[in-house]
Amino acid sequence: MKTVDEAIRERVAKIAALQEEVTALRRVKPILEGKVSEPGEATGKGKTDRRFKAQPNSDASLAASAIREAKKPLGIPDILEYLSKNKKGKRSNKNSVVSVIAKMAKQGKVFYRCVQPSTFGLLEWEERPDIRTG
């Protein structure tokens, strides 16, 4: 038979577990309801939004602009061509560009990888299957 102290410890442990679940649910609720608009709004720290705020003239930001302007997924050669035109004389390293876009796609930020090799689209098109098929 359990002692009163053992019963109290069990109940306290259950309460702690339930409080952790409630906290997690509160964190996830705005995301599931699509109400998160500012990075970190749901948890107060870090980025919870798929839209990543990169530096305005960074390779990632310009690559996203290139894809957005084309209104379809683009291959790396097309992205590099756009970067060379819009980077104001600065050259972009192909390996660096591929690396940053691929990493962001893998992390679920800004880009997604298409079926075609070295081709990327924008996650902001999630609700546009007509574009995403590219």
FENZISUL-V590217 format. One record per backbone hydrogen bond with DSSP energy under -1.0 kcal/mol. NH is the residue of the N-H (numbers start at 1). CO is the residue of the C=O. E is the energy in kcal/mol with one decimal. If there is no record, write none. Layout:
NH_CO_E / NH_CO_E
This chain:
7_3_-2.1 / 8_4_-2.4 / 9_5_-2.4 / 10_6_-2.3 / 11_7_-2.2 / 12_8_-2.6 / 13_9_-2.3 / 14_10_-2.3 / 15_11_-2.5 / 16_12_-2.4 / 17_13_-2.2 / 18_14_-2.6 / 19_15_-2.5 / 20_16_-2.0 / 21_17_-2.0 / 22_18_-2.5 / 23_19_-2.4 / 24_20_-2.3 / 25_21_-2.6 / 26_22_-2.5 / 27_23_-1.8 / 28_24_-2.0 / 29_25_-2.3 / 32_28_-2.5 / 33_29_-2.1 / 34_31_-1.1 / 35_30_-2.7 / 41_38_-2.2 / 44_40_-2.8 / 54_52_-1.1 / 58_55_-1.9 / 62_58_-2.6 / 63_59_-2.5 / 64_60_-2.3 / 65_61_-2.0 / 66_62_-2.3 / 67_63_-2.3 / 68_64_-2.6 / 69_65_-2.7 / 70_66_-2.1 / 71_67_-1.3 / 74_120_-2.2 / 76_118_-1.8 / 79_75_-2.1 / 80_76_-3.0 / 81_77_-2.0 / 82_78_-2.1 / 83_79_-2.5 / 84_80_-2.4 / 85_81_-1.5 / 86_82_-1.9 / 87_83_-1.3 / 90_87_-1.3 / 97_93_-2.5 / 98_94_-2.7 / 99_95_-2.3 / 100_96_-2.6 / 101_97_-2.3 / 102_98_-2.7 / 103_99_-2.5 / 104_100_-2.1 / 105_101_-2.4 / 106_102_-2.4 / 107_103_-2.0 / 109_104_-3.3 / 110_50_-2.1 / 111_109_-3.3 / 112_121_-1.8 / 114_119_-2.9 / 119_116_-1.1 / 120_74_-2.6 / 121_112_-2.3 / 123_110_-3.5 / 125_122_-1.7 / 126_123_-2.1 / 128_125_-3.3 / 131_128_-1.4 / 132_128_-2.1 / 133_129_-1.1 / 134_131_-1.7
